[in-house]
């Protein structure tokens, strides 16, 4: 018989306690949603997988995954061997002078 979200949470917590671990099933759902989003799941796919009815919950995970993907793709733009900003040729300001 399938679990409801609440009954699974209770069963998981009980099993964890029997193993000497004081944790809940929330962390399992969170890591599963994180992994799915990092593997390219859309917000609507996450909603279907986890039974969410509000897209805002799913977008928490897709935003984080997208930010990580964009950072990984964009980090190469900071490669100093491709382009660099030339140093000023003259004196920028006098020694000890504050702006």
Secondary structure by P-SEA (a helix, b strand, c coil): ccccaaaaaaaaaaaaaaacccccaaaaaaaaaaaaaaacccaaaaaaaaccccaaaaaaaaaaaaaaaaaaaaccccccccbbbbccccccccccccc
